[in-house]
Amino acid sequence: MADILFDGLPVLDLLEITPSTSVVAQITRRDQSSISRIYRQVSRRLGLEFRKHTDGRYRASANQVLLEGLRRSSQWMRLQATPAEPRWLACGHAAATLIEAQQPTLVQHCGDLLQVERLLQERVLDLAVLTRPASSRSADATDLVELPLREHPDGQDVILLRHDLSEQPALQALIAALRQQMQGPLRQHPEHDPLG
């Protein structure tokens, strides 16, 4: 049985982000059958009813309070580790610039913008860098903060994170590094659509 907090929960989280057992296997350097076994064992043990739904996304449909507590603990451990291990992604126009220097833990597994916001709210992700199309409004969720990076013809690159994490030292260091990287010359990457 996989350790729930250190092995099992990250597999569940990554399946919500990617949603592919083969991609999660690649990220975690495990085989695909191990990923399937781990998420089923953890789901059964915790009574989460975690599975792939008809919309193609993995998520739990039971015991949400327990899952929320585990995710809060997991996030605290990631951000307090030495060195810190923030889980973040970059998508859209910003991804091509940032992938060269910062090595996001997850790149271009963005889904749609509302999905990214939900993953931030639920502490599956710690931070996201994305491109908001010019016609798009900023985050409506009151618990998310949107920090502008730079504007370009495709829209605006922004950083999104939870309001209660905006002063967290590991994320502040990451934000400073992202801002420094984005100050470079604007590159054109037409192959990246605004939603990754």
Contacts in CASP RR format, 6 or more apart in sequence:
PFRMAT RR
TARGET T0000
AUTHOR 0000-0000-0000
METHOD contacts of the structure
MODEL  1
MADILFDGLPVLDLLEITPSTSVVAQITRRDQSSISRIYRQVSRRLGLEF
RKHTDGRYRASANQVLLEGLRRSSQWMRLQATPAEPRWLACGHAAATLIE
AQQPTLVQHCGDLLQVERLLQERVLDLAVLTRPASSRSADATDLVELPLR
EHPDGQDVILLRHDLSEQPALQALIAALRQQMQGPLRQHPEHDPLG
1 41 0 8 1.000
1 45 0 8 1.000
2 8 0 8 1.000
2 11 0 8 1.000
2 38 0 8 1.000
2 41 0 8 1.000
2 42 0 8 1.000
4 42 0 8 1.000
4 45 0 8 1.000
4 46 0 8 1.000
4 70 0 8 1.000
5 70 0 8 1.000
5 73 0 8 1.000
5 74 0 8 1.000
5 77 0 8 1.000
7 38 0 8 1.000
8 38 0 8 1.000
8 39 0 8 1.000
8 41 0 8 1.000
8 42 0 8 1.000
9 42 0 8 1.000
9 70 0 8 1.000
9 71 0 8 1.000
9 74 0 8 1.000
10 28 0 8 1.000
10 74 0 8 1.000
11 24 0 8 1.000
11 28 0 8 1.000
11 35 0 8 1.000
11 38 0 8 1.000
11 39 0 8 1.000
11 42 0 8 1.000
12 39 0 8 1.000
12 42 0 8 1.000
12 43 0 8 1.000
12 48 0 8 1.000
12 50 0 8 1.000
12 58 0 8 1.000
12 60 0 8 1.000
13 71 0 8 1.000
13 74 0 8 1.000
13 87 0 8 1.000
13 124 0 8 1.000
14 23 0 8 1.000
14 24 0 8 1.000
14 27 0 8 1.000
14 28 0 8 1.000
14 106 0 8 1.000
15 21 0 8 1.000
15 24 0 8 1.000
15 35 0 8 1.000
15 39 0 8 1.000
15 50 0 8 1.000
15 58 0 8 1.000
16 57 0 8 1.000
16 58 0 8 1.000
16 59 0 8 1.000
16 119 0 8 1.000
16 124 0 8 1.000
17 89 0 8 1.000
17 106 0 8 1.000
17 109 0 8 1.000
17 119 0 8 1.000
17 124 0 8 1.000
17 125 0 8 1.000
18 24 0 8 1.000
18 27 0 8 1.000
18 106 0 8 1.000
18 109 0 8 1.000
19 52 0 8 1.000
19 56 0 8 1.000
19 57 0 8 1.000
19 58 0 8 1.000
21 32 0 8 1.000
21 35 0 8 1.000
21 36 0 8 1.000
21 39 0 8 1.000
22 32 0 8 1.000
23 109 0 8 1.000
24 30 0 8 1.000
24 35 0 8 1.000
25 31 0 8 1.000
25 32 0 8 1.000
25 34 0 8 1.000
25 35 0 8 1.000
27 106 0 8 1.000
28 35 0 8 1.000
30 38 0 8 1.000
39 50 0 8 1.000
39 58 0 8 1.000
42 48 0 8 1.000
42 50 0 8 1.000
43 49 0 8 1.000
43 50 0 8 1.000
43 51 0 8 1.000
43 60 0 8 1.000
46 63 0 8 1.000
46 66 0 8 1.000
46 67 0 8 1.000
46 70 0 8 1.000
47 62 0 8 1.000
47 63 0 8 1.000
48 60 0 8 1.000
48 61 0 8 1.000
48 62 0 8 1.000
48 63 0 8 1.000
48 66 0 8 1.000
48 67 0 8 1.000
49 60 0 8 1.000
49 61 0 8 1.000
49 62 0 8 1.000
49 63 0 8 1.000
50 58 0 8 1.000
50 59 0 8 1.000
50 60 0 8 1.000
50 61 0 8 1.000
51 58 0 8 1.000
51 61 0 8 1.000
52 58 0 8 1.000
53 59 0 8 1.000
57 115 0 8 1.000
60 67 0 8 1.000
68 122 0 8 1.000
68 123 0 8 1.000
71 122 0 8 1.000
71 123 0 8 1.000
71 124 0 8 1.000
72 123 0 8 1.000
74 123 0 8 1.000
75 123 0 8 1.000
75 126 0 8 1.000
78 84 0 8 1.000
78 85 0 8 1.000
78 86 0 8 1.000
78 87 0 8 1.000
78 126 0 8 1.000
79 85 0 8 1.000
79 86 0 8 1.000
79 126 0 8 1.000
79 165 0 8 1.000
79 168 0 8 1.000
79 170 0 8 1.000
79 171 0 8 1.000
80 170 0 8 1.000
84 169 0 8 1.000
84 170 0 8 1.000
84 173 0 8 1.000
85 105 0 8 1.000
86 105 0 8 1.000
86 126 0 8 1.000
86 127 0 8 1.000
86 170 0 8 1.000
86 171 0 8 1.000
86 174 0 8 1.000
87 105 0 8 1.000
87 106 0 8 1.000
87 124 0 8 1.000
87 125 0 8 1.000
87 126 0 8 1.000
88 104 0 8 1.000
88 105 0 8 1.000
88 106 0 8 1.000
88 125 0 8 1.000
88 126 0 8 1.000
88 127 0 8 1.000
88 128 0 8 1.000
88 129 0 8 1.000
88 174 0 8 1.000
89 104 0 8 1.000
89 105 0 8 1.000
89 106 0 8 1.000
89 107 0 8 1.000
89 108 0 8 1.000
89 109 0 8 1.000
89 110 0 8 1.000
89 116 0 8 1.000
89 125 0 8 1.000
89 128 0 8 1.000
89 129 0 8 1.000
90 98 0 8 1.000
90 99 0 8 1.000
90 102 0 8 1.000
90 104 0 8 1.000
90 107 0 8 1.000
90 108 0 8 1.000
90 128 0 8 1.000
90 129 0 8 1.000
90 130 0 8 1.000
91 107 0 8 1.000
91 108 0 8 1.000
91 109 0 8 1.000
91 110 0 8 1.000
91 111 0 8 1.000
91 116 0 8 1.000
91 128 0 8 1.000
91 129 0 8 1.000
91 130 0 8 1.000
91 131 0 8 1.000
91 192 0 8 1.000
91 195 0 8 1.000
91 196 0 8 1.000
92 108 0 8 1.000
92 110 0 8 1.000
92 130 0 8 1.000
92 131 0 8 1.000
92 192 0 8 1.000
92 193 0 8 1.000
92 194 0 8 1.000
92 195 0 8 1.000
92 196 0 8 1.000
93 131 0 8 1.000
93 152 0 8 1.000
93 154 0 8 1.000
93 155 0 8 1.000
93 157 0 8 1.000
93 189 0 8 1.000
93 192 0 8 1.000
93 194 0 8 1.000
94 129 0 8 1.000
94 130 0 8 1.000
94 131 0 8 1.000
94 149 0 8 1.000
94 157 0 8 1.000
94 182 0 8 1.000
95 104 0 8 1.000
95 107 0 8 1.000
95 108 0 8 1.000
95 129 0 8 1.000
95 192 0 8 1.000
95 196 0 8 1.000
96 187 0 8 1.000
96 189 0 8 1.000
96 192 0 8 1.000
97 181 0 8 1.000
97 182 0 8 1.000
97 184 0 8 1.000
97 187 0 8 1.000
97 189 0 8 1.000
98 104 0 8 1.000
98 129 0 8 1.000
98 178 0 8 1.000
98 181 0 8 1.000
98 182 0 8 1.000
99 107 0 8 1.000
101 177 0 8 1.000
101 181 0 8 1.000
102 174 0 8 1.000
102 177 0 8 1.000
102 178 0 8 1.000
102 181 0 8 1.000
104 129 0 8 1.000
106 125 0 8 1.000
108 192 0 8 1.000
108 196 0 8 1.000
110 116 0 8 1.000
110 128 0 8 1.000
110 130 0 8 1.000
110 195 0 8 1.000
110 196 0 8 1.000
111 195 0 8 1.000
111 196 0 8 1.000
112 195 0 8 1.000
113 130 0 8 1.000
113 132 0 8 1.000
113 136 0 8 1.000
113 195 0 8 1.000
116 125 0 8 1.000
116 128 0 8 1.000
116 130 0 8 1.000
116 160 0 8 1.000
117 139 0 8 1.000
117 141 0 8 1.000
117 144 0 8 1.000
117 160 0 8 1.000
119 125 0 8 1.000
119 128 0 8 1.000
120 126 0 8 1.000
120 127 0 8 1.000
120 128 0 8 1.000
120 144 0 8 1.000
120 160 0 8 1.000
120 161 0 8 1.000
120 162 0 8 1.000
121 141 0 8 1.000
121 143 0 8 1.000
121 144 0 8 1.000
121 162 0 8 1.000
123 162 0 8 1.000
126 161 0 8 1.000
126 165 0 8 1.000
126 171 0 8 1.000
127 159 0 8 1.000
127 160 0 8 1.000
127 161 0 8 1.000
127 165 0 8 1.000
127 171 0 8 1.000
127 174 0 8 1.000
127 175 0 8 1.000
128 159 0 8 1.000
128 160 0 8 1.000
128 161 0 8 1.000
129 149 0 8 1.000
129 157 0 8 1.000
129 158 0 8 1.000
129 159 0 8 1.000
129 160 0 8 1.000
129 178 0 8 1.000
130 157 0 8 1.000
130 158 0 8 1.000
130 160 0 8 1.000
130 194 0 8 1.000
130 195 0 8 1.000
131 154 0 8 1.000
131 155 0 8 1.000
131 156 0 8 1.000
131 157 0 8 1.000
131 158 0 8 1.000
131 194 0 8 1.000
132 138 0 8 1.000
132 155 0 8 1.000
132 156 0 8 1.000
132 157 0 8 1.000
132 158 0 8 1.000
132 194 0 8 1.000
133 154 0 8 1.000
133 155 0 8 1.000
133 194 0 8 1.000
134 154 0 8 1.000
134 155 0 8 1.000
134 156 0 8 1.000
138 146 0 8 1.000
138 158 0 8 1.000
139 146 0 8 1.000
139 160 0 8 1.000
142 163 0 8 1.000
143 162 0 8 1.000
143 163 0 8 1.000
143 164 0 8 1.000
144 160 0 8 1.000
144 161 0 8 1.000
144 162 0 8 1.000
144 163 0 8 1.000
145 160 0 8 1.000
145 161 0 8 1.000
145 162 0 8 1.000
145 163 0 8 1.000
145 166 0 8 1.000
146 158 0 8 1.000
146 159 0 8 1.000
146 160 0 8 1.000
147 158 0 8 1.000
147 159 0 8 1.000
147 160 0 8 1.000
147 161 0 8 1.000
147 175 0 8 1.000
148 156 0 8 1.000
148 157 0 8 1.000
148 158 0 8 1.000
149 156 0 8 1.000
149 157 0 8 1.000
149 158 0 8 1.000
149 159 0 8 1.000
149 178 0 8 1.000
149 179 0 8 1.000
149 182 0 8 1.000
150 156 0 8 1.000
150 157 0 8 1.000
150 182 0 8 1.000
150 186 0 8 1.000
151 157 0 8 1.000
152 186 0 8 1.000
154 194 0 8 1.000
155 194 0 8 1.000
157 182 0 8 1.000
159 175 0 8 1.000
159 178 0 8 1.000
161 171 0 8 1.000
165 171 0 8 1.000
END
